[in-house]
Amino acid sequence: MANGTTTADDVLIYIPNIIGYLRVALTLLSITLMTCSPQHWELAIISYVASFVGDLFDGMAARKLNQSSTFGGLLDMVTDRCSTAGLLCVLSREYSDEALLALLFTMLIILDISSHWCQMYSTTSLQQHHKSAEGNEGRFFLVRWYYLSYPFFGYCCVGAEFTYVALYILARINASGGYDALKTFVEYFLMVSVPACTVKQVVNVSQLCSSCYAVAEYDAKLKNK
């Protein structure tokens, strides 16, 4: 920053964005280990969860240091979506013997990416943040609640991600044997997390439909000018 003027280079090295780069590195490490070195699944899980938790700290740093940026929001969104998609791809392979489960994981990738992309596009076209009350005005109540109620947002996001993590752990335990206590814990944990993951998918469907409708409304408004 020179003479009080912020440059693009300054934005790129904001502390929240540096945390974001670390999240990207951890995600790439975790997916690489899951794919190429599944015997190191414990390290892969630690890396993935660390990347997920980093999402909390980059937001805190952005607010604390007054370093919120459009680039940071974009980096955060892309990292979140690619992390989830990568893990779901891994799960599709881990459960490839069960065709319906493999298909489900593939469909979840499509739903996750399409719903969040449409949400981002629909609010950006109105020059609003995709999580803001203004950007979600008139959207389906579940979408508004998801973005405006932090406890509900956390319940859905944490529940969904840790459902996928738990399913990966279960697949690795079944493949390698042992870990009986951990297997039992994971199976009980899934009873709690799967409902949250299911709610998250309902939110995603609602988000996809309401954002597409919002874009259509925007088109109609332009045509009627």
LOLUM-22507 format. One record per residue: residue number from 1; x, y, z of N, C-alpha, C in turn. Coordinates in nm, 4 decimals, m for minus. Layout:
<guzas>
- num, n_xx, n_yy, n_zz, ca_xx, ca_yy, ca_zz, c_xx, c_yy, c_zz
- NUM, X, Y, Z, X, Y, Z, X, Y, Z .
...
</guzas>
This chain:
<guzas>
- num, n_xx, n_yy, n_zz, ca_xx, ca_yy, ca_zz, c_xx, c_yy, c_zz
- 1, 0.0854, m0.1193, 0.0000, 0.0000, 0.0000, 0.0000, 0.0885, 0.1236, 0.0000 .
- 2, 0.0764, 0.2062, m0.1040, 0.1583, 0.3262, m0.1168, 0.0701, 0.4501, m0.1127 .
- 3, 0.1108, 0.5456, m0.0265, 0.0369, 0.6725, m0.0146, m0.1108, 0.6498, 0.0166 .
- 4, m0.1404, 0.5472, 0.0949, m0.2788, 0.5211, 0.1347, m0.3639, 0.4598, 0.0259 .
- 5, m0.3056, 0.4250, m0.0879, m0.3799, 0.3656, m0.1988, m0.3614, 0.2142, m0.1984 .
- 6, m0.4707, 0.1424, m0.2006, m0.4653, m0.0038, m0.2033, m0.4520, m0.0524, m0.3466 .
- 7, m0.3563, m0.1385, m0.3701, m0.3348, m0.1951, m0.5034, m0.3842, m0.3396, m0.5069 .
- 8, m0.3913, m0.3942, m0.6268, m0.4310, m0.5344, m0.6422, m0.3328, m0.6266, m0.5698 .
- 9, m0.2050, m0.5915, m0.5746, m0.1043, m0.6724, m0.5042, m0.1299, m0.6733, m0.3543 .
- 10, m0.1759, m0.5587, m0.3003, m0.2085, m0.5523, m0.1576, m0.3221, m0.6486, m0.1240 .
- 11, m0.4247, m0.6487, m0.2088, m0.5400, m0.7353, m0.1850, m0.4984, m0.8823, m0.1868 .
- 12, m0.4112, m0.9171, m0.2785, m0.3691, m1.0561, m0.2925, m0.2954, m1.1084, m0.1692 .
- 13, m0.2340, m1.0173, m0.0933, m0.1607, m1.0613, 0.0259, m0.2307, m1.0200, 0.1559 .
- 14, m0.3588, m0.9901, 0.1472, m0.4381, m0.9734, 0.2691, m0.4248, m1.1020, 0.3522 .
- 15, m0.4231, m1.0869, 0.4830, m0.4102, m1.2022, 0.5718, m0.5203, m1.3066, 0.5472 .
- 16, m0.6484, m1.2661, 0.5330, m0.7525, m1.3666, 0.5056, m0.7265, m1.4429, 0.3763 .
- 17, m0.6716, m1.3742, 0.2762, m0.6451, m1.4410, 0.1490, m0.5266, m1.5362, 0.1593 .
- 18, m0.4297, m1.5012, 0.2429, m0.3177, m1.5930, 0.2677, m0.3692, m1.7197, 0.3362 .
- 19, m0.4616, m1.7014, 0.4302, m0.5256, m1.8186, 0.4922, m0.5983, m1.8999, 0.3853 .
- 20, m0.6611, m1.8287, 0.2915, m0.7302, m1.8968, 0.1814, m0.6356, m1.9792, 0.0965 .
- 21, m0.5165, m1.9256, 0.0673, m0.4180, m2.0024, m0.0099, m0.3758, m2.1281, 0.0658 .
- 22, m0.3611, m2.1146, 0.1977, m0.3251, m2.2304, 0.2795, m0.4358, m2.3352, 0.2744 .
- 23, m0.5606, m2.2894, 0.2748, m0.6733, m2.3814, 0.2628, m0.6684, m2.4575, 0.1308 .
- 24, m0.6347, m2.3864, 0.0231, m0.6232, m2.4520, m0.1074, m0.5159, m2.5604, m0.1032 .
- 25, m0.4005, m2.5282, m0.0443, m0.2902, m2.6240, m0.0358, m0.3307, m2.7470, 0.0457 .
- 26, m0.4000, m2.7251, 0.1576, m0.4436, m2.8362, 0.2418, m0.5465, m2.9233, 0.1700 .
- 27, m0.6360, m2.8592, 0.0960, m0.7357, m2.9351, 0.0200, m0.6687, m3.0213, m0.0865 .
- 28, m0.5750, m2.9624, m0.1605, m0.5046, m3.0383, m0.2646, m0.4266, m3.1549, m0.2038 .
- 29, m0.3643, m3.1304, m0.0877, m0.2905, m3.2364, m0.0198, m0.3843, m3.3497, 0.0211 .
- 30, m0.4976, m3.3136, 0.0792, m0.5902, m3.4164, 0.1285, m0.6463, m3.5007, 0.0139 .
- 31, m0.6878, m3.4356, m0.0949, m0.7451, m3.5097, m0.2073, m0.6385, m3.5965, m0.2742 .
- 32, m0.5156, m3.5444, m0.2825, m0.4063, m3.6228, m0.3402, m0.3788, m3.7479, m0.2574 .
- 33, m0.3744, m3.7320, m0.1256, m0.3510, m3.8470, m0.0382, m0.4654, m3.9474, m0.0478 .
- 34, m0.5876, m3.8984, m0.0484, m0.7031, m3.9879, m0.0583, m0.7008, m4.0686, m0.1876 .
- 35, m0.6533, m4.0053, m0.2947, m0.6550, m4.0694, m0.4263, m0.5330, m4.1574, m0.4509 .
- 36, m0.4154, m4.1058, m0.4172, m0.2904, m4.1746, m0.4525, m0.2280, m4.2543, m0.3381 .
- 37, m0.2555, m4.2144, m0.2149, m0.1962, m4.2834, m0.0993, m0.3023, m4.3068, 0.0078 .
- 38, m0.4043, m4.3868, m0.0242, m0.5141, m4.4068, 0.0731, m0.4687, m4.4679, 0.2048 .
- 39, m0.3486, m4.5292, 0.2070, m0.2980, m4.5835, 0.3327, m0.2655, m4.4731, 0.4327 .
- 40, m0.2547, m4.3504, 0.3827, m0.2315, m4.2345, 0.4691, m0.3621, m4.1563, 0.4916 .
- 41, m0.4706, m4.2299, 0.5046, m0.6006, m4.1645, 0.5143, m0.6150, m4.0776, 0.6390 .
- 42, m0.5447, m4.1117, 0.7461, m0.5528, m4.0292, 0.8671, m0.4999, m3.8883, 0.8408 .
- 43, m0.3839, m3.8794, 0.7721, m0.3272, m3.7488, 0.7389, m0.4174, m3.6750, 0.6406 .
- 44, m0.4778, m3.7497, 0.5496, m0.5694, m3.6884, 0.4530, m0.6886, m3.6240, 0.5239 .
- 45, m0.7418, m3.6942, 0.6238, m0.8558, m3.6414, 0.6998, m0.8155, m3.5172, 0.7776 .
- 46, m0.6988, m3.5220, 0.8417, m0.6506, m3.4063, 0.9180, m0.6359, m3.2848, 0.8265 .
- 47, m0.5797, m3.3054, 0.7079, m0.5599, m3.1953, 0.6127, m0.6933, m3.1386, 0.5660 .
- 48, m0.7884, m3.2281, 0.5369, m0.9188, m3.1826, 0.4881, m0.9926, m3.1029, 0.5953 .
- 49, m0.9942, m3.1561, 0.7168, m1.0647, m3.0873, 0.8259, m0.9966, m2.9544, 0.8579 .
- 50, m0.8630, m2.9500, 0.8514, m0.7905, m2.8243, 0.8755, m0.8290, m2.7198, 0.7716 .
- 51, m0.8425, m2.7611, 0.6462, m0.8858, m2.6687, 0.5410, m1.0272, m2.6180, 0.5688 .
- 52, m1.1143, m2.7087, 0.6120, m1.2526, m2.6713, 0.6419, m1.2587, m2.5716, 0.7575 .
- 53, m1.1838, m2.5981, 0.8625, m1.1814, m2.5088, 0.9795, m1.1211, m2.3735, 0.9425 .
- 54, m1.0271, m2.3736, 0.8481, m0.9664, m2.2481, 0.8028, m1.0676, m2.1494, 0.7491 .
- 55, m1.1811, m2.2021, 0.7008, m1.2872, m2.1152, 0.6492, m1.3405, m2.0230, 0.7581 .
- 56, m1.3404, m2.0721, 0.8819, m1.3848, m1.9897, 0.9947, m1.2857, m1.8777, 1.0220 .
- 57, m1.1571, m1.9101, 1.0168, m1.0545, m1.8132, 1.0543, m1.0317, m1.7060, 0.9484 .
- 58, m1.0492, m1.7393, 0.8197, m1.0305, m1.6342, 0.7195, m1.1403, m1.5290, 0.7290 .
- 59, m1.2611, m1.5742, 0.7633, m1.3699, m1.4781, 0.7825, m1.3469, m1.3903, 0.9041 .
- 60, m1.3006, m1.4511, 1.0126, m1.2709, m1.3750, 1.1343, m1.1602, m1.2735, 1.1083 .
- 61, m1.0569, m1.3150, 1.0358, m0.9454, m1.2244, 1.0058, m0.9907, m1.1097, 0.9170 .
- 62, m1.0765, m1.1386, 0.8211, m1.1253, m1.0345, 0.7298, m1.2005, m0.9258, 0.8062 .
- 63, m1.2843, m0.9681, 0.9016, m1.3600, m0.8704, 0.9795, m1.2705, m0.7967, 1.0793 .
- 64, m1.1824, m0.8694, 1.1446, m1.0962, m0.8101, 1.2471, m0.9989, m0.7087, 1.1875 .
- 65, m0.9440, m0.7413, 1.0705, m0.8407, m0.6570, 1.0093, m0.8965, m0.5631, 0.9035 .
- 66, m1.0277, m0.5632, 0.8867, m1.0918, m0.4816, 0.7832, m1.0320, m0.5134, 0.6461 .
- 67, m1.0179, m0.6429, 0.6183, m0.9586, m0.6863, 0.4918, m1.0550, m0.7740, 0.4113 .
- 68, m1.1836, m0.7426, 0.4211, m1.2807, m0.8117, 0.3368, m1.2595, m0.7682, 0.1926 .
- 69, m1.2740, m0.8607, 0.0995, m1.2535, m0.8276, m0.0412, m1.3385, m0.9182, m0.1289 .
- 70, m1.3713, m0.8686, m0.2474, m1.4445, m0.9496, m0.3442, m1.3615, m1.0705, m0.3846 .
- 71, m1.2313, m1.0495, m0.4021, m1.1423, m1.1602, m0.4361, m1.1430, m1.2664, m0.3264 .
- 72, m1.1420, m1.2219, m0.2013, m1.1449, m1.3155, m0.0894, m1.2731, m1.3982, m0.0890 .
- 73, m1.3857, m1.3323, m0.1181, m1.5132, m1.4034, m0.1261, m1.5124, m1.5074, m0.2376 .
- 74, m1.4529, m1.4687, m0.3519, m1.4436, m1.5607, m0.4646, m1.3540, m1.6799, m0.4302 .
- 75, m1.2389, m1.6508, m0.3700, m1.1458, m1.7566, m0.3300, m1.2116, m1.8524, m0.2314 .
- 76, m1.2846, m1.7964, m0.1378, m1.3531, m1.8761, m0.0367, m1.4569, m1.9676, m0.1006 .
- 77, m1.5373, m1.9111, m0.1900, m1.6424, m1.9890, m0.2563, m1.5840, m2.1018, m0.3408 .
- 78, m1.4823, m2.0696, m0.4211, m1.4217, m2.1706, m0.5083, m1.3568, m2.2817, m0.4263 .
- 79, m1.2871, m2.2427, m0.3183, m1.2223, m2.3428, m0.2331, m1.3262, m2.4352, m0.1697 .
- 80, m1.4339, m2.3780, m0.1175, m1.5395, m2.4588, m0.0564, m1.5988, m2.5582, m0.1555 .
- 81, m1.6334, m2.5082, m0.2741, m1.6994, m2.5943, m0.3721, m1.6061, m2.7017, m0.4255 .
- 82, m1.4803, m2.6644, m0.4512, m1.3844, m2.7626, m0.5033, m1.3477, m2.8664, m0.3981 .
- 83, m1.3394, m2.8246, m0.2720, m1.3107, m2.9193, m0.1643, m1.4205, m3.0246, m0.1550 .
- 84, m1.5437, m2.9782, m0.1520, m1.6569, m3.0706, m0.1424, m1.6637, m3.1619, m0.2641 .
- 85, m1.6464, m3.1030, m0.3831, m1.6508, m3.1831, m0.5060, m1.5399, m3.2877, m0.5069 .
- 86, m1.4206, m3.2488, m0.4627, m1.3093, m3.3423, m0.4591, m1.3364, m3.4595, m0.3669 .
- 87, m1.3891, m3.4309, m0.2472, m1.4185, m3.5378, m0.1519, m1.5299, m3.6286, m0.2036 .
- 88, m1.6299, m3.5704, m0.2675, m1.7390, m3.6516, m0.3231, m1.6892, m3.7402, m0.4374 .
- 89, m1.5915, m3.6895, m0.5158, m1.5303, m3.7734, m0.6197, m1.4588, m3.8929, m0.5561 .
- 90, m1.3886, m3.8661, m0.4470, m1.3199, m3.9740, m0.3754, m1.4215, m4.0761, m0.3230 .
- 91, m1.5310, m4.0268, m0.2680, m1.6341, m4.1171, m0.2168, m1.6961, m4.2005, m0.3287 .
- 92, m1.7111, m4.1416, m0.4465, m1.7648, m4.2164, m0.5603, m1.6758, m4.3354, m0.5933 .
- 93, m1.5452, m4.3161, m0.5785, m1.4525, m4.4267, m0.6034, m1.4530, m4.5263, m0.4882 .
- 94, m1.4535, m4.4748, m0.3644, m1.4520, m4.5634, m0.2481, m1.5744, m4.6551, m0.2445 .
- 95, m1.6881, m4.6039, m0.2899, m1.8122, m4.6812, m0.2882, m1.8543, m4.7221, m0.4288 .
- 96, m1.7564, m4.7422, m0.5165, m1.7856, m4.7737, m0.6571, m1.8573, m4.9073, m0.6736 .
- 97, m1.8451, m4.9968, m0.5751, m1.9146, m5.1259, m0.5823, m2.0640, m5.1115, m0.5579 .
- 98, m2.1039, m4.9958, m0.5023, m2.2455, m4.9704, m0.4764, m2.2918, m4.8610, m0.5720 .
- 99, m2.3511, m4.9032, m0.6824, m2.3818, m4.8121, m0.7932, m2.4703, m4.6949, m0.7514 .
- 100, m2.5688, m4.7216, m0.6684, m2.6610, m4.6144, m0.6280, m2.5906, m4.5099, m0.5433 .
- 101, m2.5022, m4.5536, m0.4552, m2.4269, m4.4579, m0.3741, m2.3319, m4.3757, m0.4606 .
- 102, m2.2637, m4.4425, m0.5534, m2.1727, m4.3714, m0.6437, m2.2492, m4.2686, m0.7266 .
- 103, m2.3682, m4.3056, m0.7718, m2.4523, m4.2115, m0.8471, m2.4961, m4.0956, m0.7583 .
- 104, m2.5324, m4.1258, m0.6334, m2.5747, m4.0214, m0.5404, m2.4632, m3.9188, m0.5198 .
- 105, m2.3409, m3.9649, m0.4983, m2.2298, m3.8731, m0.4771, m2.2078, m3.7849, m0.6005 .
- 106, m2.2230, m3.8431, m0.7177, m2.2080, m3.7654, m0.8419, m2.3172, m3.6596, m0.8533 .
- 107, m2.4408, m3.6979, m0.8202, m2.5514, m3.6034, m0.8256, m2.5337, m3.4903, m0.7240 .
- 108, m2.4756, m3.5231, m0.6102, m2.4518, m3.4213, m0.5075, m2.3483, m3.3191, m0.5545 .
- 109, m2.2487, m3.3657, m0.6301, m2.1511, m3.2716, m0.6876, m2.2217, m3.1741, m0.7806 .
- 110, m2.3055, m3.2280, m0.8683, m2.3771, m3.1444, m0.9657, m2.4664, m3.0443, m0.8941 .
- 111, m2.5402, m3.0909, m0.7933, m2.6305, m3.0020, m0.7195, m2.5540, m2.8949, m0.6446 .
- 112, m2.4467, m2.9326, m0.5773, m2.3702, m2.8370, m0.4973, m2.3124, m2.7255, m0.5837 .
- 113, m2.2487, m2.7629, m0.6937, m2.1841, m2.6624, m0.7790, m2.2882, m2.5753, m0.8483 .
- 114, m2.3915, m2.6374, m0.9042, m2.4910, m2.5601, m0.9793, m2.5688, m2.4647, m0.8895 .
- 115, m2.6067, m2.5104, m0.7697, m2.6863, m2.4248, m0.6816, m2.6061, m2.3055, m0.6316 .
- 116, m2.4806, m2.3278, m0.5952, m2.3991, m2.2172, m0.5447, m2.3566, m2.1228, m0.6578 .
- 117, m2.3306, m2.1776, m0.7754, m2.2931, m2.0908, m0.8877, m2.4107, m2.0011, m0.9251 .
- 118, m2.5306, m2.0589, m0.9330, m2.6493, m1.9793, m0.9675, m2.6783, m1.8747, m0.8603 .
- 119, m2.6582, m1.9109, m0.7338, m2.6779, m1.8151, m0.6254, m2.5798, m1.6995, m0.6373 .
- 120, m2.4537, m1.7307, m0.6621, m2.3520, m1.6275, m0.6770, m2.3827, m1.5373, m0.7972 .
- 121, m2.4177, m1.5988, m0.9092, m2.4454, m1.5214, m1.0312, m2.5672, m1.4321, m1.0125 .
- 122, m2.6729, m1.4862, m0.9530, m2.7971, m1.4102, m0.9415, m2.7812, m1.2879, m0.8512 .
- 123, m2.7005, m1.3008, m0.7454, m2.6812, m1.1868, m0.6555, m2.5762, m1.0894, m0.7100 .
- 124, m2.4729, m1.1422, m0.7745, m2.3705, m1.0552, m0.8325, m2.4279, m0.9689, m0.9430 .
- 125, m2.5196, m1.0237, m1.0223, m2.5812, m0.9468, m1.1301, m2.6601, m0.8284, m1.0752 .
- 126, m2.7024, m0.8399, m0.9480, m2.7726, m0.7295, m0.8821, m2.6785, m0.6473, m0.7948 .
- 127, m2.5489, m0.6780, m0.8067, m2.4441, m0.6096, m0.7303, m2.4665, m0.6227, m0.5795 .
- 128, m2.5029, m0.7449, m0.5387, m2.5236, m0.7748, m0.3975, m2.4372, m0.8949, m0.3597 .
- 129, m2.4047, m0.9052, m0.2307, m2.3315, m1.0221, m0.1820, m2.4273, m1.1395, m0.1727 .
- 130, m2.3781, m1.2603, m0.2054, m2.4676, m1.3755, m0.2118, m2.5215, m1.4184, m0.0755 .
- 131, m2.4599, m1.3681, 0.0333, m2.5091, m1.4028, 0.1671, m2.5885, m1.2905, 0.2321 .
- 132, m2.5976, m1.1776, 0.1659, m2.6598, m1.0602, 0.2285, m2.8120, m1.0700, 0.2286 .
- 133, m2.8725, m0.9971, 0.3222, m3.0185, m0.9922, 0.3293, m3.0755, m0.9278, 0.2040 .
- 134, m3.0059, m0.8246, 0.1547, m3.0525, m0.7548, 0.0333, m3.0454, m0.8474, m0.0885 .
- 135, m2.9360, m0.9223, m0.0974, m2.9197, m1.0120, m0.2111, m3.0196, m1.1258, m0.2123 .
- 136, m3.0693, m1.1638, m0.0932, m3.1630, m1.2757, m0.0836, m3.3067, m1.2317, m0.0593 .
- 137, m3.3305, m1.1034, m0.0749, m3.4676, m1.0526, m0.0584, m3.5601, m1.1166, m0.1619 .
- 138, m3.6715, m1.1667, m0.1158, m3.7680, m1.2295, m0.2052, m3.7381, m1.3746, m0.2380 .
- 139, m3.6256, m1.4270, m0.1885, m3.5924, m1.5675, m0.2137, m3.6756, m1.6585, m0.1233 .
- 140, m3.6733, m1.7868, m0.1540, m3.7440, m1.8858, m0.0738, m3.6987, m1.8738, 0.0720 .
- 141, m3.7933, m1.8878, 0.1656, m3.7631, m1.8609, 0.3068, m3.6475, m1.9459, 0.3588 .
- 142, m3.6337, m2.0682, 0.3089, m3.5278, m2.1563, 0.3567, m3.3901, m2.1022, 0.3186 .
- 143, m3.3820, m2.0414, 0.2007, m3.2558, m1.9815, 0.1552, m3.2222, m1.8595, 0.2407 .
- 144, m3.3224, m1.7753, 0.2679, m3.2992, m1.6570, 0.3521, m3.2562, m1.6993, 0.4915 .
- 145, m3.3223, m1.8000, 0.5454, m3.2893, m1.8492, 0.6791, m3.1475, m1.9062, 0.6814 .
- 146, m3.1123, m1.9773, 0.5773, m2.9795, m2.0397, 0.5683, m2.8689, m1.9351, 0.5765 .
- 147, m2.8845, m1.8248, 0.5047, m2.7787, m1.7239, 0.5009, m2.7864, m1.6228, 0.6156 .
- 148, m2.9010, m1.6082, 0.6778, m2.9162, m1.5074, 0.7825, m2.9093, m1.5661, 0.9234 .
- 149, m2.9271, m1.6966, 0.9361, m2.9192, m1.7618, 1.0680, m2.7894, m1.8408, 1.0755 .
- 150, m2.6914, m1.7861, 1.1480, m2.5611, m1.8508, 1.1539, m2.5678, m1.9917, 1.2140 .
- 151, m2.6477, m2.0146, 1.3202, m2.6579, m2.1511, 1.3736, m2.7116, m2.2508, 1.2702 .
- 152, m2.8139, m2.2094, 1.1947, m2.8698, m2.2986, 1.0925, m2.7687, m2.3207, 0.9800 .
- 153, m2.7002, m2.2135, 0.9401, m2.5947, m2.2217, 0.8386, m2.4860, m2.3198, 0.8825 .
- 154, m2.4417, m2.3057, 1.0067, m2.3375, m2.3939, 1.0583, m2.3838, m2.5373, 1.0678 .
- 155, m2.5076, m2.5568, 1.1130, m2.5637, m2.6918, 1.1242, m2.5616, m2.7622, 0.9895 .
- 156, m2.6046, m2.6928, 0.8858, m2.6104, m2.7533, 0.7520, m2.4711, m2.7796, 0.6959 .
- 157, m2.3838, m2.6784, 0.7014, m2.2504, m2.6911, 0.6410, m2.1642, m2.7928, 0.7136 .
- 158, m2.1589, m2.7810, 0.8463, m2.0771, m2.8736, 0.9243, m2.1334, m3.0150, 0.9127 .
- 159, m2.2659, m3.0268, 0.9210, m2.3281, m3.1585, 0.9100, m2.3000, m3.2254, 0.7776 .
- 160, m2.3077, m3.1489, 0.6677, m2.2836, m3.2062, 0.5353, m2.1381, m3.2488, 0.5196 .
- 161, m2.0459, m3.1575, 0.5511, m1.9033, m3.1884, 0.5315, m1.8583, m3.3058, 0.6176 .
- 162, m1.9028, m3.3090, 0.7416, m1.8576, m3.4164, 0.8295, m1.9288, m3.5487, 0.8016 .
- 163, m2.0429, m3.5422, 0.7352, m2.1035, m3.6662, 0.6850, m2.0136, m3.7284, 0.5796 .
- 164, m1.9636, m3.6450, 0.4871, m1.8753, m3.6956, 0.3817, m1.7437, m3.7462, 0.4412 .
- 165, m1.6904, m3.6729, 0.5380, m1.5668, m3.7155, 0.6044, m1.5884, m3.8492, 0.6752 .
- 166, m1.6998, m3.8621, 0.7452, m1.7293, m3.9852, 0.8186, m1.7450, m4.1039, 0.7233 .
- 167, m1.8088, m4.0800, 0.6094, m1.8254, m4.1875, 0.5108, m1.6907, m4.2311, 0.4540 .
- 168, m1.5996, m4.1350, 0.4366, m1.4656, m4.1703, 0.3887, m1.3912, m4.2525, 0.4940 .
- 169, m1.3990, m4.2090, 0.6194, m1.3336, m4.2834, 0.7274, m1.3884, m4.4266, 0.7333 .
- 170, m1.5201, m4.4387, 0.7227, m1.5835, m4.5708, 0.7290, m1.5361, m4.6594, 0.6138 .
- 171, m1.5246, m4.6017, 0.4954, m1.4773, m4.6790, 0.3799, m1.3347, m4.7275, 0.4002 .
- 172, m1.2502, m4.6406, 0.4566, m1.1098, m4.6791, 0.4787, m1.0974, m4.7853, 0.5874 .
- 173, m1.1788, m4.7730, 0.6927, m1.1766, m4.8728, 0.7993, m1.2210, m5.0087, 0.7449 .
- 174, m1.3269, m5.0079, 0.6641, m1.3763, m5.1331, 0.6068, m1.2737, m5.1962, 0.5131 .
- 175, m1.1945, m5.1105, 0.4467, m1.0949, m5.1612, 0.3531, m0.9717, m5.2160, 0.4244 .
- 176, m0.9350, m5.1532, 0.5350, m0.8101, m5.1903, 0.6027, m0.8295, m5.2808, 0.7233 .
- 177, m0.9495, m5.2794, 0.7812, m0.9754, m5.3597, 0.8997, m0.9284, m5.2901, 1.0263 .
- 178, m0.9721, m5.3425, 1.1412, m0.9343, m5.2833, 1.2689, m1.0170, m5.1607, 1.3010 .
- 179, m0.9683, m5.0816, 1.3960, m1.0325, m4.9563, 1.4364, m1.1789, m4.9790, 1.4777 .
- 180, m1.2059, m5.0848, 1.5525, m1.3448, m5.1188, 1.5863, m1.4149, m5.0081, 1.6638 .
- 181, m1.3442, m4.9481, 1.7604, m1.4051, m4.8417, 1.8412, m1.4357, m4.7205, 1.7553 .
- 182, m1.3419, m4.6853, 1.6678, m1.3631, m4.5704, 1.5790, m1.4780, m4.5979, 1.4831 .
- 183, m1.4865, m4.7183, 1.4323, m1.5953, m4.7542, 1.3410, m1.7305, m4.7383, 1.4084 .
- 184, m1.7394, m4.7857, 1.5320, m1.8653, m4.7723, 1.6062, m1.9015, m4.6257, 1.6269 .
- 185, m1.8001, m4.5449, 1.6635, m1.8243, m4.4016, 1.6837, m1.8737, m4.3365, 1.5543 .
- 186, m1.8083, m4.3679, 1.4430, m1.8454, m4.3080, 1.3145, m1.9882, m4.3463, 1.2757 .
- 187, m2.0238, m4.4703, 1.2979, m2.1592, m4.5155, 1.2635, m2.2642, m4.4413, 1.3461 .
- 188, m2.2364, m4.4201, 1.4749, m2.3297, m4.3425, 1.5579, m2.3302, m4.1947, 1.5161 .
- 189, m2.2123, m4.1437, 1.4820, m2.2031, m4.0040, 1.4394, m2.2871, m3.9796, 1.3143 .
- 190, m2.2860, m4.0741, 1.2218, m2.3637, m4.0596, 1.0981, m2.5133, m4.0487, 1.1256 .
- 191, m2.5597, m4.1087, 1.2339, m2.7007, m4.0969, 1.2695, m2.7378, m3.9524, 1.3013 .
- 192, m2.6401, m3.8773, 1.3485, m2.6621, m3.7361, 1.3831, m2.6375, m3.6452, 1.2631 .
- 193, m2.5332, m3.6762, 1.1859, m2.4918, m3.5848, 1.0789, m2.5725, m3.5990, 0.9501 .
- 194, m2.6200, m3.7195, 0.9206, m2.6936, m3.7402, 0.7948, m2.8189, m3.6523, 0.7850 .
- 195, m2.8977, m3.6364, 0.8934, m3.0122, m3.5445, 0.8830, m2.9706, m3.4017, 0.8459 .
- 196, m2.8599, m3.3541, 0.9032, m2.8112, m3.2198, 0.8687, m2.7687, m3.2135, 0.7227 .
- 197, m2.7026, m3.3183, 0.6763, m2.6615, m3.3242, 0.5356, m2.7835, m3.3244, 0.4440 .
- 198, m2.8872, m3.3947, 0.4848, m3.0106, m3.3994, 0.4052, m3.0753, m3.2614, 0.3965 .
- 199, m3.0804, m3.1917, 0.5095, m3.1351, m3.0558, 0.5106, m3.0540, m2.9658, 0.4183 .
- 200, m2.9220, m2.9822, 0.4190, m2.8349, m2.9016, 0.3320, m2.8694, m2.9231, 0.1849 .
- 201, m2.9035, m3.0451, 0.1474, m2.9391, m3.0718, 0.0074, m3.0734, m3.0085, m0.0278 .
- 202, m3.1646, m3.0064, 0.0685, m3.2934, m2.9385, 0.0467, m3.2692, m2.7893, 0.0267 .
- 203, m3.1790, m2.7317, 0.1073, m3.1427, m2.5907, 0.0910, m3.0818, m2.5681, m0.0469 .
- 204, m2.9955, m2.6586, m0.0904, m2.9320, m2.6439, m0.2212, m3.0339, m2.6440, m0.3347 .
- 205, m3.1320, m2.7332, m0.3262, m3.2378, m2.7373, m0.4279, m3.3172, m2.6065, m0.4257 .
- 206, m3.3515, m2.5597, m0.3055, m3.4256, m2.4341, m0.2908, m3.3444, m2.3173, m0.3451 .
- 207, m3.2144, m2.3181, m0.3165, m3.1252, m2.2118, m0.3630, m3.1154, m2.2115, m0.5146 .
- 208, m3.1052, m2.3288, m0.5739, m3.0968, m2.3398, m0.7197, m3.2238, m2.2857, m0.7848 .
- 209, m3.3386, m2.3279, m0.7343, m3.4663, m2.2857, m0.7929, m3.4909, m2.1363, m0.7741 .
- 210, m3.4667, m2.0858, m0.6522, m3.4964, m1.9449, m0.6252, m3.3997, m1.8515, m0.6967 .
- 211, m3.2739, m1.8916, m0.7109, m3.1778, m1.8063, m0.7808, m3.2071, m1.8026, m0.9302 .
- 212, m3.2455, m1.9161, m0.9874, m3.2830, m1.9173, m1.1296, m3.4064, m1.8308, m1.1534 .
- 213, m3.5019, m1.8376, m1.0609, m3.6222, m1.7544, m1.0742, m3.5868, m1.6066, m1.0622 .
- 214, m3.4934, m1.5746, m0.9734, m3.4507, m1.4355, m0.9568, m3.3863, m1.3826, m1.0846 .
- 215, m3.3083, m1.4642, m1.1528, m3.2477, m1.4228, m1.2799, m3.3557, m1.4011, m1.3857 .
- 216, m3.4557, m1.4903, m1.3876, m3.5662, m1.4749, m1.4830, m3.6440, m1.3462, m1.4544 .
- 217, m3.6645, m1.3154, m1.3259, m3.7315, m1.1900, m1.2891, m3.6514, m1.0693, m1.3367 .
- 218, m3.5194, m1.0786, m1.3225, m3.4312, m0.9705, m1.3683, m3.4428, m0.9523, m1.5190 .
- 219, m3.4481, m1.0617, m1.5929, m3.4643, m1.0551, m1.7380, m3.5983, m0.9889, m1.7749 .
- 220, m3.7038, m1.0288, m1.7039, m3.8362, m0.9727, m1.7306, m3.8380, m0.8216, m1.7049 .
- 221, m3.7699, m0.7809, m1.5974, m3.7635, m0.6392, m1.5638, m3.6931, m0.5606, m1.6741 .
- 222, m3.5857, m0.6163, m1.7283, m3.5132, m0.5510, m1.8366, m3.5985, m0.5413, m1.9626 .
- 223, m3.6750, m0.6482, m1.9914, m3.7598, m0.6479, m2.1099, m3.8726, m0.5460, m2.1005 .
- 224, m3.9182, m0.5205, m1.9779, m4.0328, m0.4321, m1.9589, m3.9947, m0.2860, m1.9403 .
- 225, m3.8653, m0.2556, m1.9493, m3.8220, m0.1151, m1.9366, m3.8632, m0.0353, m2.0615 .
</guzas>
